[in-house]
Amino acid sequence: MQVEAVLPFVLSLQQHRGQANALLNGGGADSQSKLDAIAAQANTNAEQIGQAVANSGLTKSAAEWQMIAAEWKSLQAETASLSATDSFARQSELVTRMLDFVVESADESGLSLDTEIDSFYLMDMVVKRLPSLIENTAQIRGNGNGMLTKHQAQPEALTGVAVKKAQAESELKELNKSLGTFTELNREAGAQIQVPGQTTADSIESFLALVDQQLFADKTLSSEPAAFFSAGTSTIEESYAFFQQAAETLTSLLDQRIERLESGRNLVTALMAAALLLVLLFYMAFYRSVNSAVRLLSERSSDMANGDLSQTIVIESRDELGQVGDSFNRMIAALNKTLRGSQEASHLSAASSQQLSEVSRESSLAMRQVASAVQSVAEGSETQRRMTEDTALAMNEMAIGITKIAESSASVAESAAETAQRAEVGDRELSVAVGQMRSIRESVSQSADSVSLLNEHSQQIDEIVSSIKAIARQTQLLSLNANIEAARAGEHGRGFAVVASEVGKLAEQTQSSVETISLRIGDIRSLIGQTVGLMERTDSETAQGMDSIDRASSAIGKIGHSARIVNDQIQEISAASQQISAGVEEVTASVSEVARVALHSSEESQTMAAASQQQLAALEEIGSAAGSLSDMAAGLQQDLGFFKLSDAQ
């Protein structure tokens, strides 16, 4: 597992960080040789991580590891030239990146999204809790070793150790909670790691108690650095041993889950194979049954096509093909009955068709004479109808034209009246707009006065900000003097120095905020000047708009007067057009009535002529059909002789 390969490298980095801190703080002569040995071990662990990343196939993790490996090589080469503080900070940052790399690898591989709750809590301990605890312990070990080596500590360093100690206590609490939950969910696997987990928790608690005793309780920092470093290393080794046990347990759980899934997959595969075999056997049996029935149906269909309707089909099965065989037998029986009746009917049809042919020939001669007379009458009625229709069409077009003139006159009159009304409404709206424009002009004037007053207030705020700046500068001077006095006081003035430093920072923040306020007030005064200019221009444009509205109101009044005159004239034209339209409509109605009577007469004549022609054609068709029927009857007798029927029942 890639996470297991990462943690040894993290431990090597932590040892390298602690040994480098001791060397740069003036450690013994063997510090350099120890540092080189730790670096060699870290390089070996880095190679193992590279192999694990390559085998995992995780692309994002591979790219991140390339950057981390490059940073490690650079840091390894530059350690001797760095200060103790810079070296510790850079190596701590690299360790943090490695811990993030562990979490990102778990996320990319899907381990962080484990759906089974017991392995999820175990994964949380392996991926997050234990690496974080080991790193916090290592940082406390490194910082404490440096302070004990120099026998002095800066307040910032002590604060950093206190923060890491609090983080370690919090992580230890979460670790114990996750361990307890995992043990409840999986008692068998929990029993394997319960003892190592409790041993690790006790070791961490003992080391944190040692930190309180040697770094915080002992103000002289007189404890032996090597013993402190050894105690931290022992705690880290205990934690790493627990990590290995937990990682092995997690790997075992995942392997068991893989085995279960593979067993399930194999069972499903076997069931699917058995189902497919049964389907194949059913298909073969069905195919043989269907093939036999279809072959029999094909043979009998060929016999029927050759005219043999004397044999039936016998299918033993009771499935759909058996029903098809029964349907074939019913069809053969029906065809026998139908063809036997058709043979008898064909003899009778031959005799009747000869008699019908003689009768139709005599009727055709009589109908030709009637059709000739009716056609002459129809031609005269058609001529009268066309002349009447032309007259009615002309009168109708005249009536339509006059009606359109009347309608257009009425529409124009309505439009003129509407125009006059809209002109009056527009005049009233313009009067309202003039009042609103005067109100806007007064509001703009009042706004200009308010903006001027706002400008005066911003000047007063600017003066207040200048006073605050002076107070901030004086506070900084007082903070500087307090720091000087605290330095003179030595150990007793250390707390006062911290307070003075915080006061100095507060003064700097106050001065920075005041400068920001000063810049914003300058921007506001600039915007106020622009606003005054815009209001003056708005006042000028409002005055011009009022003049334009007055001229528009006068023009709309003249338009309304002209529209009323046009409306009166159009009303007179519309009345005259309506009178003319009424007279033309009466004439058109009379002509239309004459045209209707002529059309009716023409239609009746055409109907009689068409009926005569149709009757004549029908008689001729009857004669022709009678001859054809006689020929068909003879052919039918010949065709029916082709079929071989069963014996009559």
Beta strands, then each sheet from edge to edge (+ up, - down):
end
